[in-house]
Amino acid sequence: MNYLFDFYGTLVTDSIAEYMRTMTESFGLKVEDYQKTVQGLVNKRDFPSRDDALDHLLKSLRVTFSKEARGQFFSRMDRWKESLRSQPHVYEVLEELRFGGSGVAIVTNINRFIEDVVQDLYFDISVDHVVMSHKVGCAKPDERIYRIALEKLGVGPEDVTMVGDNYKNDVEAPMKLGMKGILFDP
């Protein structure tokens, strides 16, 4: 058996409320507007830097930031990232799975603003592959992102279990492809 893991809320603790507050307050948006608009602008496209991602977002939203506002936005994002911690025993679980012969990958809806957390918390060396939505141009629950992960692991869906904290993205969508799904609710 091989495993795909969601990242935020599954492998790491996640204060999604603080992230959403930063993203919505910074751009004067409602949560539903962020989910419909902003995620599509930055979670499915790669940028050379987080400054470039912010410039694209501001232009698309027709919003301007002063130099001070840019600094405040990045400071809030950095504080949020620094608050993230790995779930208890997660490294031991990943190590046990890999040493037991399982292929292990992370499949995450992520953007340029926060991608470095994967490396900062050493998850890039704790799994075989990391599939980030902004790097591959599609996001969960789009079946393409799971197929990319399956291809990287070199396995079919019948040999994979997806583990995550979002029923639609981490259980329902993978099961439609023939994977098993486990809802993680810490």
N, C-alpha and C positions, 0 to 999 in steps of 0.2 A: 504494500500500500504506500502511496505517495501523498504528500500533503501540500495544500495551498493555505496560506494564512493571510487574513486581513492584517493591516498594520495598526492603525489608530483605533483604540478601544479594544483591541484583541491582544496584540503583542506588547503594546505600551498603554499605560493609563492615558486617559484622554479627557481633557476638560473641553469638550466640544462647545460648551456654552461660552467659554472665554474666547475661543477661536472665532466663533460666529459673532460675538459681540465686537471683536476687533474688526472683522471684515465688514460687518453691516454698519457700525458706527463710523468707521473711517470713510465710507463711501456714501453715507446717507441712505442706506437701503433697508428694506424689510427682509426678514429671514427668507421668506419665499422668493423674493426677488434675487437674493444672492444665489439660492439654490438653482433657480431657473437661468440666470444670466451669467453670473461671475464664474461659477464652476465650469461652465462651458467655455469661457474665455481663457481660463488659465489651467484647468485640470486636464485638458486634452491637447495642450500645445506646449512644446519645450521652448525655452528662451535661454539665451547665452548667460543671463544674470538675473537676479531678482529685481534689479533696477529696470531691466528691459521688460520683465513681466509686469511690473507696476506701471511703466509707461504705456504699455499696450492696454492694460486694464483702465487706466485713467482716460486714455483717448477713446476707447470703446464706450465708456460710460459718460463721456463728455464732462469729466470732472477735472479740476486742476488742484494740485497740491503745491503749497509753498515748500521751500526747502525744509522749513521747520516741521511741517506736516508730514513730509516724507520721512524725516528722522523719527518722528513720533510713531508713525506706522511701523517702521522696521523695529523700533525699540519694543513696541507692544508684541510684535510677532516673536522677537527673540526671547522676551520674558516668558511667553507662552511655551515656546519650544523648550526652554530651560526647565519648565515645570513638569515636563513629561518624564515618566519613569517606566522601565520595563515591568511587566507584570511579574509577580513572584514566581520564581522557578522556571521562567520561560526559557532561559538559556540552557538549562539542564534538559528540558523537554526537547528542544530543537537538537541538541547534541545527541541525545538518546535516539531520536528518530533517524538522524543522519548516520550514526554509527551502527544502527540496526539495518542499514541498507535502504532506507526510504529516501526518495528525492523530496526536497523541501524548497518551496518558493514562497515569496511574499507577493501578493497581488493587492495593490493599493491605489485608491483614488487620491492623488497627491498633486501638488504643484510646486513650482520653482521656489516659492517663498519658504516652504517647509521641508523640502526633500532632504536636506542635509541631516535631519534627525536620524534617518536610517543609518547613516555612517557614524554620526556622533554617538549613537548607542550601540554600535558594533553589530548591527543586524546584517549588514552587507557581508560580513565574514561568518555569520552564524547560519546562513542558509545557502543553498546552491544557486538560486537566482532571485533577483528582485525585479518585478514588473511594475513600473510606475506609469500611471495613466498619462501623465503629461509627456512622457518619453515615447509612448507607443501610439498616441493619438486617439485613444478610446478609453472609456471609463466604465467601471461596473455600474449597472448590470449588463452592459453590452457584451454579448458572447465573445466578441473578438479578443477581449483582454484575457479571458480564461483560456482561449485557444492558443494565444501567444505563450502563456505560462505552460500549458500542456506540451507545446512544441519544444520549449526550452528544456523541460524535464524529459522529453522523449517518451512520453507515455500517453495512453488513451484515457478518456474521461472515466471509464469503468474502474480504473486503477487509482483514482484520486478522491481524497476527501478534502473539502474546503471547510475551513474553520473561521468564523467571524462573528461579529456582534450585530450585524444588520441582516435581518431575515431576507429582505428582497435581494440585496446584493451578494450575500455570502452563503445563503442556503437555497433559496428559490431558483435564482438564475443558474447556479452551477448544477442543480438537480435537473433542470431542463436539458442540460447537455449530457446527462448520464453520470454525473459525479454524485458522491454522497455529500451531504452538508451537515455541519454541526453548528448550532447557534451557541455562541460563547456569551454568557451573561455573568460577568464577575460579580 
